[in-house]
Amino acid sequence: MINGAVLGPGETFGEMVFNTGMTGYQETLTDPSYCRQIVAMTAPHIGNTGVNDEDPESRQVWVSGYVVREPARLASSWRATSDLDTYLRAEGVTGIAVRGTRLLTRRVREQGAMRAAISTVETSPEKLLERVLASPEMTGADLAQVVSTPEPYTIPAEGAARHRVVAVDLGIKASTARNLAARACEVLVVPATTTAEQILAASPDGVFFSNGPGDPAAAGYAVDAMRGVLGAGVPVLDEIPPKSILPTRSSQSGIRMAVRVSPFGMVPRAMIHPRSVMKSASNRFKFVALDTKLFKSSMCPPSHRYACDTVIVLPSKNQL
């Protein structure tokens, strides 16, 4: 049990994870992939630039709880419309400021992601622990339908549209759709449960399966949709959950990782040419079958492998 100062009063339960970003805390708060998770920020100061109306990645804050070491006393930015504490309270997010964020991060790294709680209500640690252990686990959780758009909507391309992309919203971030639109793509965002027939009826040049929360194994509807799209020969653009949906479709099983990986500055190294790239990552599940030969014989041969982790394999997009 760790005591701290209240950021947002109340009580919340969720899976304990951490994020290593030094900036982008508002994007983290509104990222649908953090649904039902308590996020601890490893950077020591959070809230320096306040919050604004331009940076949210979705229609609401999705984190279950928020943990920081030292919240900024003042917000200093010409873009700021509010400070972090006011924002968390307005969104109904329970938060806490603790000195032991490094201890918390080490514990999660060493012992694995675990269920946790933040409470300003329960005074008994024993009773709170009982309630934490009774709270739902992430394995088997279908959260894509929770965060997905209820109705389709279109984001027009910037300038003349050269491509039409259907984006299956399993927890899509606003910046993802904006970046597609900036590259001359008209983006039709559809709900998570949209079928392959409905997707193909839109005559897309490509189909994008977005990032999202929960257990990919519970999103069987997305697996079926991807199977139908691939079977029709339409190119597929992928993000994090499809890296688990793709092996599910190709008879590769996925298992839960001990720690949700949310680092900034990951370095995937190409397996087909001597080149590395820089990216951020947010992985919670991995493949059981990790043999390169096995993947070469499947539908999605690997193109990259993380320099610091031989487990994570990125399927080659040009093979889809």
Secondary structure per residue as TSV (DSSP state, phi and psi in degrees):
chain	resnum	aa	ss	phi	psi
A	1	M	-	360.0	134.0
A	2	I	-	-122.6	126.8
A	3	N	-	-93.6	151.8
A	4	G	-	-163.3	-173.7
A	5	A	E	-91.7	145.2
A	6	V	E	-76.2	131.9
A	7	L	E	-100.9	-44.8
A	8	G	E	-137.0	122.5
A	9	P	-	-71.9	161.7
A	10	G	S	126.2	-153.5
A	11	E	E	-149.6	138.8
A	12	T	E	-149.8	153.5
A	13	F	E	-128.5	150.3
A	14	G	E	175.4	179.9
A	15	E	E	-81.8	132.2
A	16	M	E	-83.0	122.0
A	17	V	E	-136.7	172.2
A	18	F	E	-133.4	158.9
A	19	N	E	-131.4	132.9
A	20	T	-	-96.1	6.2
A	21	G	-	-68.4	135.5
A	22	M	S	-87.7	-18.5
A	23	T	S	-132.6	176.7
A	24	G	-	78.5	27.5
A	25	Y	H	-66.8	-31.2
A	26	Q	H	-70.1	-35.8
A	27	E	H	-64.8	-37.7
A	28	T	H	-64.4	-45.1
A	29	L	H	-60.1	-35.9
A	30	T	T	-100.4	7.6
A	31	D	-	-76.4	118.4
A	32	P	G	-60.4	-22.2
A	33	S	G	-67.0	-13.4
A	34	Y	G	-95.3	13.4
A	35	C	B	-56.5	131.9
A	36	R	T	64.7	30.4
A	37	Q	E	-128.9	145.6
A	38	I	E	-96.9	120.5
A	39	V	E	-105.6	125.7
A	40	A	E	-103.4	127.3
A	41	M	E	-89.2	129.9
A	42	T	-	-82.8	-22.0
A	43	A	S	-66.4	140.6
A	44	P	S	-71.7	-30.9
A	45	H	E	-118.5	123.4
A	46	I	E	-126.9	134.2
A	47	G	-	106.2	5.0
A	48	N	T	-57.3	-37.6
A	49	T	T	-102.3	12.6
A	50	G	-	67.6	-156.9
A	51	V	B	-130.7	160.5
A	52	N	-	-145.2	-178.7
A	53	D	S	-94.5	3.7
A	54	E	S	-104.8	-25.0
A	55	D	-	-91.1	-14.6
A	56	P	-	-57.0	140.7
A	57	E	S	-91.5	-5.3
A	58	S	S	-160.4	-173.0
A	59	R	S	-77.3	-10.5
A	60	Q	S	-158.5	172.7
A	61	V	-	-79.4	133.5
A	62	W	-	-109.7	-19.7
A	63	V	B	-61.9	146.1
A	64	S	S	-77.4	-33.9
A	65	G	E	-155.4	165.0
A	66	Y	E	-138.0	131.0
A	67	V	E	-124.3	126.5
A	68	V	E	-132.2	162.8
A	69	R	S	-83.8	-53.6
A	70	E	E	-141.0	104.2
A	71	P	E	-70.6	142.6
A	72	A	-	-64.4	137.6
A	73	R	S	-76.0	-30.3
A	74	L	S	-130.8	146.0
A	75	A	-	-98.8	125.5
A	76	S	-	-126.0	95.2
A	77	S	-	-166.8	141.2
A	78	W	T	-69.3	-15.5
A	79	R	T	-90.8	-12.9
A	80	A	-	-68.7	135.4
A	81	T	S	-111.8	-11.5
A	82	S	B	-163.4	171.0
A	83	D	-	-100.3	165.7
A	84	L	H	-63.0	-44.5
A	85	D	H	-60.8	-45.4
A	86	T	H	-62.7	-39.4
A	87	Y	H	-63.9	-46.1
A	88	L	H	-63.0	-41.8
A	89	R	H	-65.6	-41.0
A	90	A	H	-65.4	-32.6
A	91	E	T	-88.2	-1.0
A	92	G	T	71.5	28.7
A	93	V	-	-95.6	129.1
A	94	T	E	-84.2	124.2
A	95	G	E	-130.5	164.7
A	96	I	E	-149.4	142.7
A	97	A	E	-108.6	121.1
A	98	V	-	-130.9	150.9
A	99	R	S	-76.1	-20.2
A	100	G	-	-98.3	41.1
A	101	T	H	-66.7	-32.8
A	102	R	H	-68.1	-41.3
A	103	L	H	-61.5	-44.0
A	104	L	H	-62.1	-44.2
A	105	T	H	-63.6	-44.3
A	106	R	H	-61.4	-39.7
A	107	R	H	-64.4	-41.5
A	108	V	H	-66.7	-40.8
A	109	R	H	-65.5	-38.9
A	110	E	H	-83.0	-35.6
A	111	Q	H	-106.1	-8.2
A	112	G	-	92.6	160.3
A	113	A	-	-59.5	139.8
A	114	M	E	-141.6	159.3
A	115	R	E	-71.6	146.1
A	116	A	E	-149.9	175.6
A	117	A	E	-149.9	151.6
A	118	I	E	-122.9	128.3
A	119	S	E	-143.7	135.1
A	120	T	S	-110.0	10.2
A	121	V	S	-109.1	-52.1
A	122	E	-	-79.1	126.5
A	123	T	-	-99.7	-12.2
A	124	S	-	-99.3	116.0
A	125	P	H	-60.1	-36.1
A	126	E	H	-66.0	-44.5
A	127	K	H	-67.8	-37.2
A	128	L	H	-65.8	-39.7
A	129	L	H	-62.9	-40.4
A	130	E	H	-60.6	-40.3
A	131	R	H	-71.2	-34.5
A	132	V	H	-63.1	-46.1
A	133	L	H	-66.9	-22.0
A	134	A	H	-89.1	-7.9
A	135	S	S	-75.3	155.1
A	136	P	-	-66.7	148.0
A	137	E	-	-88.6	167.0
A	138	M	S	-80.3	-32.1
A	139	T	T	-60.8	127.3
A	140	G	T	86.0	-1.0
A	141	A	-	-81.8	124.9
A	142	D	-	-97.8	94.3
A	143	L	-	-104.1	-8.0
A	144	A	H	-60.8	-39.4
A	145	Q	H	-69.9	-24.2
A	146	V	H	-70.3	-41.1
A	147	V	H	-95.6	-12.7
A	148	S	S	-69.7	155.9
A	149	T	-	-64.7	139.0
A	150	P	S	-75.7	-23.8
A	151	E	S	-135.3	150.5
A	152	P	-	-66.5	150.4
A	153	Y	E	-150.0	158.2
A	154	T	E	-116.3	136.3
A	155	I	E	-110.2	113.9
A	156	P	-	-68.3	152.3
A	157	A	-	-70.9	150.7
A	158	E	S	-79.6	115.0
A	159	G	S	83.4	-156.8
A	160	A	S	-73.1	130.0
A	161	A	-	-74.5	127.1
A	162	R	-	-105.6	-20.7
A	163	H	E	-140.3	153.6
A	164	R	E	-117.8	119.9
A	165	V	E	-117.3	130.1
A	166	V	E	-94.9	121.8
A	167	A	E	-105.1	114.7
A	168	V	E	-82.5	115.2
A	169	D	-	-83.6	95.4
A	170	L	S	-98.0	9.7
A	171	G	S	133.4	42.0
A	172	I	-	-66.3	145.1
A	173	K	-	-93.5	145.0
A	174	A	H	-59.7	-36.4
A	175	S	H	-67.5	-29.1
A	176	T	H	-64.4	-49.2
A	177	A	H	-64.1	-38.2
A	178	R	H	-63.3	-40.2
A	179	N	H	-68.4	-34.4
A	180	L	H	-65.8	-43.1
A	181	A	H	-64.3	-34.1
A	182	A	H	-68.3	-16.5
A	183	R	T	-104.9	34.2
A	184	A	T	65.8	30.7
A	185	C	E	-108.1	127.9
A	186	E	E	-81.8	123.1
A	187	V	E	-110.0	117.8
A	188	L	E	-99.8	109.4
A	189	V	E	-91.0	126.4
A	190	V	E	-123.2	158.4
A	191	P	-	-62.0	160.7
A	192	A	T	-59.7	-32.7
A	193	T	T	-91.1	10.7
A	194	T	-	-61.4	132.4
A	195	T	-	-81.8	165.2
A	196	A	H	-61.0	-38.5
A	197	E	H	-61.6	-43.1
A	198	Q	H	-67.1	-38.3
A	199	I	H	-64.4	-48.8
A	200	L	H	-67.0	-25.3
A	201	A	H	-65.9	-20.2
A	202	A	T	-83.3	-0.7
A	203	S	-	52.1	56.9
A	204	P	-	-78.8	151.7
A	205	D	S	-80.3	-22.2
A	206	G	E	-162.1	159.3
A	207	V	E	-124.8	129.1
A	208	F	E	-108.6	122.3
A	209	F	E	-101.7	116.8
A	210	S	-	-81.0	173.3
A	211	N	-	-66.6	164.8
A	212	G	-	178.3	172.9
A	213	P	S	-92.5	174.3
A	214	G	S	85.3	-168.0
A	215	D	-	-94.8	118.7
A	216	P	G	-57.5	-28.3
A	217	A	G	-65.5	-21.5
A	218	A	G	-84.7	-10.4
A	219	A	-	-97.2	58.6
A	220	G	H	-60.8	-30.2
A	221	Y	H	-63.2	-36.1
A	222	A	H	-70.6	-37.0
A	223	V	H	-61.9	-45.5
A	224	D	H	-63.0	-40.5
A	225	A	H	-65.0	-43.0
A	226	M	H	-65.6	-38.7
A	227	R	H	-59.9	-43.4
A	228	G	H	-67.5	-38.8
A	229	V	H	-67.5	-45.6
A	230	L	H	-64.3	-37.3
A	231	G	H	-64.6	-27.4
A	232	A	T	-84.7	-2.7
A	233	G	T	79.4	17.9
A	234	V	-	-88.3	133.1
A	235	P	-	-60.0	142.7
A	236	V	E	-116.4	129.9
A	237	L	E	-100.8	136.8
A	238	D	E	-124.0	157.2
A	239	E	-	-132.0	-158.8
A	240	I	T	-60.9	-55.4
A	241	P	T	-59.1	-38.8
A	242	P	H	-59.5	-21.3
A	243	K	H	-66.7	-17.3
A	244	S	H	-101.4	-29.1
A	245	I	H	-70.2	-40.0
A	246	L	H	-59.0	-49.3
A	247	P	H	-66.2	-28.8
A	248	T	H	-63.4	-40.7
A	249	R	H	-68.3	-29.5
A	250	S	T	-102.6	23.4
A	251	S	T	68.5	23.0
A	252	Q	-	-100.9	131.8
A	253	S	-	-91.0	157.2
A	254	G	E	-119.5	147.4
A	255	I	E	-128.3	162.3
A	256	R	E	-77.6	130.3
A	257	M	E	-76.2	151.1
A	258	A	E	-65.0	-35.4
A	259	V	E	-130.0	134.1
A	260	R	E	-68.9	126.4
A	261	V	E	-93.6	111.9
A	262	S	-	-128.9	52.8
A	263	P	-	-88.6	153.3
A	264	F	S	-102.7	139.2
A	265	G	S	87.0	30.6
A	266	M	B	-70.5	150.3
A	267	V	-	-121.7	95.5
A	268	P	E	-80.0	133.6
A	269	R	E	-103.3	131.8
A	270	A	E	-67.5	142.4
A	271	M	S	-97.5	-9.9
A	272	I	S	-112.6	-6.3
A	273	H	S	-158.1	154.8
A	274	P	S	-77.0	75.1
A	275	R	-	-147.0	142.4
A	276	S	B	-123.7	156.0
A	277	V	-	-129.2	165.5
A	278	M	-	-112.8	134.3
A	279	K	B	-154.0	167.6
A	280	S	-	-99.6	163.3
A	281	A	-	-145.3	156.9
A	282	S	-	-152.8	81.2
A	283	N	E	-111.0	138.8
A	284	R	E	-124.9	-17.8
A	285	F	E	-130.4	152.0
A	286	K	E	-134.2	169.6
A	287	F	E	-83.0	142.6
A	288	V	S	-74.3	-46.3
A	289	A	-	-86.1	110.1
A	290	L	-	-119.0	9.1
A	291	D	-	-72.2	124.6
A	292	T	H	-57.4	-40.2
A	293	K	H	-61.9	-38.5
A	294	L	H	-64.3	-40.8
A	295	F	H	-70.8	-33.3
A	296	K	H	-63.8	-28.7
A	297	S	T	-88.7	-3.5
A	298	S	S	-97.0	-170.0
A	299	M	S	-76.2	-16.5
A	300	C	S	-135.3	81.9
A	301	P	-	-62.2	147.1
A	302	P	E	-73.5	146.6
A	303	S	E	-115.7	-28.6
A	304	H	E	-136.5	154.0
A	305	R	E	-139.4	135.1
A	306	Y	E	-62.7	136.2
A	307	A	T	-63.4	-30.7
A	308	C	T	-103.8	6.5
A	309	D	-	-154.3	110.7
A	310	T	S	-80.9	2.3
A	311	V	S	-84.8	-42.8
A	312	I	-	-81.3	126.0
A	313	V	E	-119.9	132.4
A	314	L	E	-101.6	117.4
A	315	P	E	-62.8	146.9
A	316	S	-	-75.4	123.2
A	317	K	G	-67.9	-30.8
A	318	N	G	-76.5	-2.1
A	319	Q	G	-97.1	-3.6
A	320	L	-	-89.1	360.0
